[in-house]
């Protein structure tokens, strides 16, 4: 349908020319431009701005950095990053689980960015061709704030609650409290970080009985994280991001990061319920271990103040200590390896599938009978009602899509280490953007026979994440990329024909296509706030990416950041990730808030990842995740509601997604309970 005014230059079409799925969107805009010019010429109306046919000067604006270069101002990077590749005898590099347990099991605050998914994925384009997408999840990163192998002098821990205050703890124990919005603090902190970070690889120059002598050779590293910030931003950080965007109605990027963050009406009700987990938790990590899954290699990385490649004594000692510890671990693992253990491992692997299926059936039965240890935040009847209400909003034109979520929660009986529970989850559900993050300064998460300490109010939590979805990745070339997932199907590995049919059904499913399209358009709009005009593109739209156990419908959105913008600007412009909200975002966030009874999602639906000192960054969408506190273990799950949804299917999808985490957790907790019972007999 189209309309035009009889006298004024006003035209209207019932269309979405801005959508990536619109065939003639550019032509509609070109027609509008031509009609406008013709009307002005016919009515002798003067032109403002560049006259017809002239080029715009928008792309020729001088930036501060370019002017500084012309004046000869050379910026000196404040830090340097040094790496050392470890060598093990007979290529017997310890496995990654053993390395993490050996170095960081006893640390109070630790992280593990665990790229444990497939090394290579394959994509099927709309034309049906299949090709490798390159290595996925090649490197994992781990470290800790405290402990023998923890942070150096630059180490910090940052805690923040939306609308509250920043708590910053140094490795020396010094505490700093700031009344400052988080994004303002992060923008200032990262302003001196950049691609000119000097990186040095330590290489053995001479070996002797007194030890090895090393020389630092300046070269880039094969991995992205070279030290910097690592941690999570919870869903409630949407309040801070929304307030910043509201300063200029979310349009051209000139944000005021120091704006008051007390305007949101629903802020207090969410933040006061968030419990043990802060809305943002970050570790400034200056010492870490990098694991190369492709080559089975280990790198040690340390950050010092820039000294032109000279290595501090503290860094040298840390590297020698870690290398010695891992060498001893390697020897112990070789000695412990036996035929009996290999047989037991094979037996466990062969029976694991049957155990999972039995536990899944038990879980579904107990949920229907309401006897499960896992209690839903909103029961089945309420969830059905919420789906119907969301569709009512859609039919009234309030929104196109609502990402509705629920939470399953059980009591934390504290009979197993959170690290061990994470290992159980990652083995069952390996993912490219998996992660483990723990903060337990007073040891409240450790196994304990006493239940008197479950009423803990201090910050203590562990995040067990097995996310397959990338939120934002920023490279050295200032290209920002997002890869939303809308549409997942299990593979049929025993039948090629069935597997291909599943892939075809996923690619042609009208509901999946509608969900994916809306999120692609939303992210194009979000990233457009901080990217150069005309740089937003979608190189892959609704492609099937195939992994070990699933096919997924994935789109790729890219753009080039404006000069002066970094990952902080991109996070503000697009947080929370559109795949966990719906579209249009701001109105849909309000609808979600009312449907989910003002309950905070916490870290679920937020993002977890790193910001490297050279500006390179990578963040996931926190899904398929468990959060452990001294009192509870909780798992979030949900799905996108559109006009084509039905309540039965949405409730089943919510349970299905929760099972990827709930089932391995239940099995691990049950196994540990049996072990403890036997030990008491």
C-alpha positions in Angstrom: 0.0 0.0 0.0 1.2 3.5 -0.8 -0.1 7.0 -0.2 1.0 10.5 -1.3 -0.1 14.0 -0.2 -1.8 16.1 -2.9 0.2 19.2 -2.2 3.1 18.4 0.1 6.2 16.3 -0.6 5.0 13.5 1.6 4.8 9.8 0.6 4.2 6.7 2.6 4.5 3.0 2.0 3.5 0.0 4.2 6.9 -1.5 3.8 10.3 -2.1 5.5 12.9 -0.7 3.1 15.5 -0.9 5.9 15.3 -4.6 6.3 18.1 -6.9 5.0 15.3 -9.2 3.7 13.7 -6.4 1.6 14.3 -7.0 -2.1 13.8 -3.4 -3.3 14.6 -1.4 -0.2 17.4 0.6 -1.8 15.2 1.3 -4.8 12.4 2.7 -2.6 14.9 5.1 -0.9 16.3 6.1 -4.3 12.8 6.8 -5.5 12.0 8.9 -2.5 15.2 10.9 -3.0 14.4 11.4 -6.7 10.8 12.5 -5.9 12.1 15.0 -3.3 14.5 16.5 -5.8 11.9 16.7 -8.5 9.4 18.4 -6.2 11.9 21.0 -5.0 12.9 21.8 -8.5 9.3 22.1 -9.7 8.3 24.3 -6.7 11.6 26.3 -6.7 12.4 25.3 -3.2 16.1 25.8 -2.3 18.4 22.9 -1.5 20.1 22.7 1.9 23.3 20.7 2.2 25.2 19.2 -0.8 23.4 20.1 -4.0 22.1 17.2 -6.3 25.0 15.4 -7.8 27.7 16.6 -5.5 29.7 14.4 -3.2 29.4 14.6 0.6 32.4 15.5 2.8 31.2 13.2 5.6 34.0 10.7 4.9 36.8 13.3 5.1 36.5 14.4 8.7 39.9 14.8 10.3 40.3 12.7 13.5 42.4 13.6 16.5 44.6 10.6 15.9 45.4 11.6 12.3 46.2 15.2 13.3 48.5 13.9 16.0 50.4 11.8 13.5 50.9 14.8 11.2 52.3 16.8 14.1 54.7 14.1 14.9 53.2 13.1 18.3 54.2 9.6 19.0 52.0 7.8 21.5 54.0 5.5 23.9 52.0 2.4 24.8 51.9 2.0 28.6 52.2 -1.8 28.6 54.0 -4.7 26.9 52.9 -8.3 26.6 55.3 -11.2 26.8 54.6 -14.8 25.9 56.6 -18.0 26.2 55.7 -21.3 24.4 56.2 -24.3 26.6 57.8 -27.5 25.3 56.9 -30.9 26.8 58.7 -34.2 26.2 57.4 -36.5 23.5 54.5 -34.1 22.7 52.9 -35.1 26.0 51.2 -31.8 26.8 48.8 -32.2 29.7 45.1 -31.9 28.9 43.4 -28.6 29.6 41.2 -29.8 32.5 44.3 -31.1 34.3 46.1 -27.8 33.7 43.3 -25.7 35.2 42.9 -28.0 38.2 46.6 -28.0 38.9 47.1 -24.2 38.7 43.9 -22.7 39.8 41.7 -25.2 41.7 42.5 -23.5 45.0 42.2 -20.0 43.8 39.4 -17.9 45.2 38.9 -15.9 42.0 39.6 -17.6 38.7 38.5 -17.8 35.0 38.7 -20.2 32.1 37.6 -19.0 28.7 37.1 -22.4 27.3 36.9 -22.8 23.5 36.1 -26.5 23.8 33.9 -26.8 20.7 34.8 -28.1 17.3 38.0 -26.8 15.8 36.3 -26.4 12.5 32.7 -25.7 11.6 31.0 -26.0 8.2 28.4 -23.7 6.7 25.8 -24.3 4.1 24.8 -21.2 2.1 21.4 -20.4 0.6 22.6 -22.0 -2.6 23.3 -25.2 -0.9 27.1 -25.2 -1.1 29.1 -26.3 1.9 32.5 -24.9 3.0 34.7 -24.7 6.1 34.3 -21.5 8.0 37.8 -21.6 9.5 39.0 -22.7 12.9 36.6 -22.1 15.7 37.6 -22.1 19.3 41.3 -22.8 18.7 42.6 -21.1 21.9 41.4 -21.2 25.5 42.6 -18.7 28.2 42.8 -19.3 32.0 44.1 -17.4 35.0 43.3 -16.2 38.5 43.5 -13.1 40.6 45.0 -14.7 43.6 47.1 -17.7 44.4 50.7 -18.8 43.6 50.1 -18.5 39.9 47.7 -15.6 40.0 47.9 -11.9 38.9 50.9 -9.7 39.1 51.1 -6.1 40.3 48.6 -4.9 37.7 45.9 -7.3 38.7 42.5 -5.9 39.7 39.0 -7.1 40.4 36.1 -4.9 39.5 32.5 -5.4 40.9 29.6 -3.3 39.9 25.8 -3.2 40.4 23.7 -1.2 38.0 22.8 2.1 39.5 25.2 1.6 42.4 29.0 1.8 42.8 32.2 0.4 41.6 34.3 -1.7 44.0 37.9 -2.2 42.8 40.3 -4.5 44.6 44.0 -4.7 43.8 46.2 -7.7 44.3 47.7 -6.1 47.4 44.3 -6.0 49.0 43.7 -2.3 48.6 40.0 -1.4 48.1 38.8 1.5 46.1 35.1 2.6 45.9 33.9 4.9 43.1 30.5 6.5 42.6 30.8 6.2 38.9 28.9 4.5 36.0 30.7 1.4 34.9 30.9 2.3 31.2 32.4 5.6 32.0 35.1 3.8 34.1 35.7 1.3 31.3 36.0 3.9 28.6 38.6 5.8 30.6 40.5 2.6 31.5 40.7 1.4 27.9 41.4 4.7 26.2 45.1 4.1 26.3 44.8 0.5 25.0 45.4 0.0 21.3 46.8 -2.0 18.4 50.3 -0.6 19.1 50.7 -2.8 22.1 54.3 -4.2 22.0 54.3 -8.0 22.0 57.4 -10.1 22.6 57.9 -13.9 22.3 60.6 -15.4 24.7 62.9 -17.8 22.9 65.7 -19.9 24.4 69.0 -18.4 23.5 71.3 -20.8 25.5 70.7 -23.8 27.8 73.1 -24.7 30.6 73.3 -26.5 33.9 72.5 -23.1 35.5 69.3 -22.8 33.5 68.0 -21.3 30.3 68.8 -17.9 29.0 66.0 -16.2 27.0 65.8 -13.5 24.4 62.7 -11.4 23.8 61.9 -11.2 20.1 59.2 -8.7 19.1 56.5 -10.5 17.2 52.7 -10.8 17.2 51.0 -13.7 19.0 48.9 -16.3 17.2 46.1 -15.8 19.8 43.9 -12.8 20.5 43.9 -12.3 24.3 47.2 -10.8 25.4 46.2 -9.8 28.9 43.5 -7.3 29.9 39.9 -7.5 31.2 38.0 -10.7 31.4 34.6 -11.3 33.0 30.9 -10.8 32.6 28.2 -8.2 32.2 24.8 -9.2 33.4 21.5 -8.5 31.7 20.6 -5.7 34.1 23.4 -3.6 32.7 20.7 -2.8 30.1 19.7 0.1 32.4 23.1 1.8 32.2 23.3 1.3 28.4 19.7 2.6 27.9 20.4 5.7 29.9 23.5 6.5 27.9 21.6 6.0 24.6 18.7 8.1 25.8 20.9 11.2 26.0 20.6 11.6 22.2 17.6 9.3 21.4 19.9 6.5 20.3 21.0 8.4 17.2 24.4 9.6 16.0 27.1 8.6 18.5 28.1 11.3 21.0 27.5 9.6 24.3 27.6 11.1 27.8 29.1 8.3 29.9 28.7 10.2 33.1 25.0 10.5 32.9 23.0 9.8 36.0 21.8 6.2 36.0 18.8 6.6 38.4 16.1 7.2 35.8 14.9 3.7 35.1 11.7 3.0 36.9 12.3 -0.7 37.2 15.9 -0.5 38.3 15.6 -0.9 42.0 13.4 -3.9 41.8 15.9 -5.8 39.7 19.2 -4.9 41.3 18.0 -5.5 44.9 17.0 -9.1 43.9 20.3 -9.9 42.2 21.8 -11.6 45.3 25.3 -12.9 45.2 26.2 -12.1 41.6 27.1 -8.4 40.8 25.7 -7.0 37.5 29.3 -6.7 36.2 32.4 -8.7 37.4 35.7 -8.2 35.7 39.3 -9.3 36.3 42.2 -7.2 35.1 44.4 -10.2 34.2 48.1 -9.6 33.7 49.2 -13.2 33.9 47.5 -16.1 32.1 47.9 -19.4 30.4 46.9 -20.0 26.8 46.0 -23.5 25.5 46.2 -24.2 21.7 43.7 -26.9 21.0 44.9 -27.3 17.4 48.6 -27.9 18.2 48.2 -29.1 21.8 50.6 -26.4 23.0 50.7 -24.1 26.0 51.7 -20.4 26.1 52.4 -18.3 29.2 51.5 -14.7 28.9 52.5 -11.8 31.2 51.9 -8.1 31.1 54.4 -5.6 32.4 54.8 -1.8 32.1 56.4 -1.1 28.8 60.2 -1.6 29.0 61.1 -2.2 25.3 61.1 -6.0 25.7 63.0 -6.1 29.0 61.3 -8.7 31.3 60.8 -8.0 34.9 62.2 -10.4 37.6 58.6 -11.0 38.8 57.4 -12.0 35.4 60.5 -14.2 34.8 59.9 -16.0 38.1 56.2 -16.5 37.4 56.9 -18.1 34.1 59.6 -20.4 35.5 57.3 -21.5 38.4 54.4 -22.3 36.1 56.6 -24.1 33.6 58.0 -26.2 36.5 54.5 -27.0 37.8 53.2 -28.1 34.4 56.3 -30.2 33.8 55.7 -32.1 37.1 52.1 -32.5 36.1 53.1 -34.0 32.8 55.3 -36.6 34.5 52.6 -37.5 37.0 50.0 -38.0 34.3 52.3 -40.2 32.3 53.0 -42.4 35.4 49.3 -42.6 36.3 48.1 -43.6 32.9 47.2 -47.3 32.9 45.2 -49.8 30.8 42.7 -50.1 33.6 42.0 -46.4 33.5 41.7 -46.4 29.8 39.2 -49.3 30.0 37.2 -47.4 32.7 37.2 -44.3 30.5 35.8 -46.3 27.5 33.2 -47.9 29.7 32.1 -44.6 31.1 31.8 -43.1 27.6 29.8 -45.9 26.3 27.3 -45.8 29.1 27.0 -42.0 29.4 24.5 -41.6 26.6 22.1 -44.1 28.2 22.5 -42.3 31.6 21.7 -39.0 30.0 18.6 -40.3 28.3 17.4 -41.9 31.6 18.0 -38.6 33.5 16.2 -36.6 30.8 13.1 -38.8 31.0 13.2 -38.6 34.8 13.5 -34.8 34.6 10.6 -34.4 32.3 8.4 -36.7 34.4 9.2 -34.9 37.6 8.6 -31.5 36.0 5.1 -32.6 34.9 4.4 -34.0 38.4 6.0 -31.0 40.1 8.3 -33.2 42.1 11.6 -32.2 40.6 14.4 -30.7 42.7 14.6 -28.1 39.9 11.9 -25.6 40.6 10.7 -23.3 37.8 10.5 -19.6 38.5 7.2 -19.5 36.6 5.3 -22.8 36.3 3.9 -24.3 33.1 0.5 -22.6 33.3 2.0 -19.2 33.9 4.5 -19.7 31.1 1.7 -20.6 28.7 -0.1 -17.4 29.8 3.0 -15.3 29.3 3.4 -16.7 25.7 -0.2 -15.8 25.0 0.3 -12.3 26.4 3.5 -11.8 24.3 1.5 -12.7 21.2 -1.2 -10.2 22.2 1.4 -7.5 22.3 2.6 -8.7 18.8 -1.0 -8.6 17.4 -1.5 -5.1 18.8 1.7 -3.9 17.0 3.7 -3.2 20.1 6.5 -5.6 19.1 7.5 -8.1 16.5 9.3 -10.6 18.7 9.7 -11.2 22.5 12.5 -13.3 23.9 10.8 -14.8 26.9 12.9 -16.7 29.5 12.4 -18.7 32.6 14.7 -19.9 35.4 15.1 -23.4 36.9 16.6 -23.4 40.4 17.5 -26.0 43.0 19.1 -25.9 46.4 22.9 -26.0 46.5 23.7 -29.0 48.7 27.4 -28.0 48.3 28.6 -31.6 47.8 30.9 -30.9 44.9 33.4 -28.3 43.7 32.0 -25.9 41.1 35.1 -26.6 39.0 34.1 -30.3 38.9 30.5 -29.5 38.0 31.8 -27.3 35.1 33.9 -30.2 33.8 30.8 -32.4 33.7 28.8 -29.7 31.8 31.6 -29.0 29.2 32.0 -32.7 28.4 28.3 -33.1 27.7 27.9 -29.8 25.8 31.2 -28.5 24.3 30.9 -25.1 22.9 33.1 -22.4 21.2 32.3 -19.7 23.8 32.2 -21.8 26.9 33.6 -20.3 30.1 34.0 -20.9 33.9 34.2 -17.9 36.2 34.4 -18.0 40.0 34.6 -15.5 42.8 34.6 -17.0 46.3 36.9 -14.9 48.5 35.5 -16.4 51.7 35.3 -20.0 50.5 31.5 -20.2 50.8 31.2 -22.4 47.7 33.5 -25.2 48.9 31.9 -28.5 49.8 30.6 -28.4 53.4 28.5 -30.8 55.5 27.0 -27.8 57.3 23.9 -26.0 56.1 24.1 -23.2 58.6 26.2 -21.1 56.2 23.7 -21.1 53.3 22.4 -17.7 54.3 25.3 -15.9 52.8 24.8 -12.3 51.7 28.3 -11.5 50.4 29.5 -11.9 46.8 30.2 -15.6 46.1 29.4 -17.2 42.8 30.5 -19.5 40.0 29.4 -19.3 36.4 29.3 -22.5 34.3 28.7 -21.4 30.7 28.5 -23.5 27.5 27.4 -20.9 25.0 27.7 -21.5 21.3 26.9 -17.9 20.4 29.1 -14.9 19.7 27.8 -11.5 20.7 30.6 -9.1 19.6 34.1 -9.6 18.3 36.4 -6.7 17.5 39.6 -7.2 15.5 42.6 -5.0 15.1 41.2 -3.7 11.9 38.3 -2.0 13.8 35.8 -4.5 12.2 33.1 -5.4 14.7 31.2 -8.6 14.2 28.1 -10.3 15.6 26.8 -13.8 14.9 23.3 -14.3 16.3 21.8 -17.7 16.4 18.1 -18.3 15.8 17.4 -21.9 15.0 19.0 -25.0 16.3 18.5 -28.7 15.4 20.1 -31.8 16.7 22.1 -33.9 14.2 21.4 -37.5 13.2 25.0 -38.8 13.0 23.9 -42.3 12.4 22.1 -41.4 9.1 23.5 -39.0 6.4 20.1 -38.8 4.8 18.3 -37.9 8.0 21.0 -35.4 8.9 20.7 -33.6 5.6 16.9 -33.5 5.9 17.2 -31.9 9.4 19.5 -29.3 7.9 17.1 -28.6 5.1 14.1 -28.3 7.4 16.1 -25.9 9.6 17.0 -23.7 6.7 13.5 -23.5 5.3 11.6 -23.2 8.6 9.4 -20.1 8.3 9.5 -19.4 12.1 13.3 -19.7 12.3 13.7 -17.4 9.3 11.4 -14.8 10.8 13.2 -14.8 14.1 16.6 -14.6 12.5 15.6 -11.8 10.2 14.3 -9.6 13.0 17.5 -10.0 15.0 19.7 -9.3 12.0 17.9 -6.0 11.4 18.0 -5.1 15.1 21.8 -5.7 15.2 22.3 -3.7 12.0 20.5 -0.9 13.7 22.5 -1.2 17.0 25.9 -1.4 15.4 25.0 1.4 13.0 25.2 3.8 16.0 28.9 3.3 16.3 30.0 2.3 12.8 31.0 4.3 9.8 28.2 5.2 7.5 27.7 2.5 4.8 30.0 0.0 6.5 27.3 -2.3 7.9 27.0 -5.4 5.9 25.7 -9.0 6.2 28.2 -11.3 4.5 26.2 -14.4 5.7 22.4 -14.3 6.1 20.8 -17.4 7.7 23.5 -19.9 6.8 23.5 -23.3 8.4 26.6 -23.9 10.4 27.3 -27.5 11.3 29.1 -28.7 14.4 29.6 -32.0 16.2 26.1 -32.4 17.6 23.9 -29.7 16.1 23.1 -27.6 13.0 22.5 -23.9 13.7 20.9 -21.1 11.7 23.5 -18.3 12.0 23.8 -14.9 10.5 26.9 -12.6 10.4 26.7 -8.9 10.8 29.8 -6.7 10.4 30.7 -3.0 10.5 33.7 -0.7 10.8 33.8 1.3 14.0 33.9 5.1 13.9 37.3 6.8 14.8 37.5 7.0 18.6 35.1 4.2 19.2 36.2 0.9 20.8 34.5 -2.2 22.2 32.9 -0.2 25.1 31.0 2.0 22.6 29.8 -1.1 20.8 28.7 -2.8 24.0 26.7 0.3 25.0 25.1 0.6 21.6 24.0 -3.0 21.4 23.5 -4.3 25.0 21.8 -6.6 25.8 22.3 -8.8 22.7 19.2 -8.6 20.4 18.9 -12.4 20.3 17.9 -12.3 24.0 15.5 -9.4 23.8 13.5 -9.1 20.6 12.6 -6.2 18.4 12.1 -3.3 18.6 14.4 -3.5 21.5 13.4 -0.7 23.9 9.7 -1.4 23.9 10.3 -5.1 24.0 12.5 -4.8 27.1 9.6 -3.1 28.8 7.3 -6.0 27.8 9.8 -8.6 29.0 10.1 -6.8 32.3 6.3 -7.0 32.9 6.0 -10.6 31.7 8.9 -11.9 33.7 7.4 -10.3 36.9 10.3 -7.8 37.3 12.6 -10.7 38.1 16.3 -10.1 37.3 17.8 -12.4 34.7 21.2 -11.9 36.3 24.2 -13.0 34.2 21.9 -15.1 32.0 21.2 -13.2 28.8 24.2 -11.0 29.4 27.7 -11.4 28.0 31.0 -12.9 29.0 34.4 -12.5 27.4 37.6 -10.4 27.2 39.0 -7.1 26.2 42.7 -7.4 25.3 45.2 -4.6 25.9 45.5 -4.2 22.1 41.8 -3.5 21.8 40.9 -6.9 20.3 37.8 -8.2 22.1 35.4 -11.2 22.0 32.2 -11.6 24.0 29.6 -14.3 24.0 25.8 -14.4 24.7 25.4 -16.1 28.1 23.0 -19.0 27.3 23.2 -22.7 28.3 24.6 -21.6 31.6 24.4 -22.5 35.3 25.0 -20.0 38.1 26.1 -21.4 41.5 25.8 -19.4 44.7 26.1 -20.6 48.3 22.3 -21.1 48.4 21.3 -22.2 44.9 22.1 -23.5 41.5 20.1 -21.9 38.7 19.8 -22.3 35.0 18.1 -19.9 32.6 16.3 -20.9 29.4 13.7 -19.5 27.0 12.9 -18.8 23.4 11.7 -16.2 20.9 7.9 -15.6 20.8 6.6 -14.5 17.4 3.1 -14.5 15.8 3.8 -18.1 14.5 4.6 -19.5 18.0 2.5 -21.8 19.9 2.6 -22.2 23.7 3.2 -26.0 23.7 6.2 -25.6 21.4 7.7 -22.7 23.3 7.4 -24.4 26.7 9.0 -27.6 25.3 11.8 -25.5 23.7 12.5 -23.8 27.0 12.8 -27.2 28.8 14.9 -28.6 25.9 17.4 -25.8 26.2 17.6 -26.1 30.0 18.4 -29.8 29.7 21.8 -29.2 28.1 22.9 -27.9 31.5 20.5 -29.4 33.9 21.0 -33.1 32.9 24.8 -33.2 33.2 24.6 -31.2 36.5 22.0 -33.6 37.9 24.2 -36.6 37.0 27.3 -35.1 38.5 25.5 -34.1 41.7 24.0 -37.6 42.0 27.3 -39.3 41.4 29.1 -37.2 44.0 26.3 -37.8 46.5 26.7 -41.6 46.1 30.5 -41.3 46.5 30.1 -39.3 49.7 27.5 -41.9 51.0 29.9 -44.7 50.4 32.7 -42.9 52.1 30.6 -42.6 55.3 29.8 -46.3 55.5 
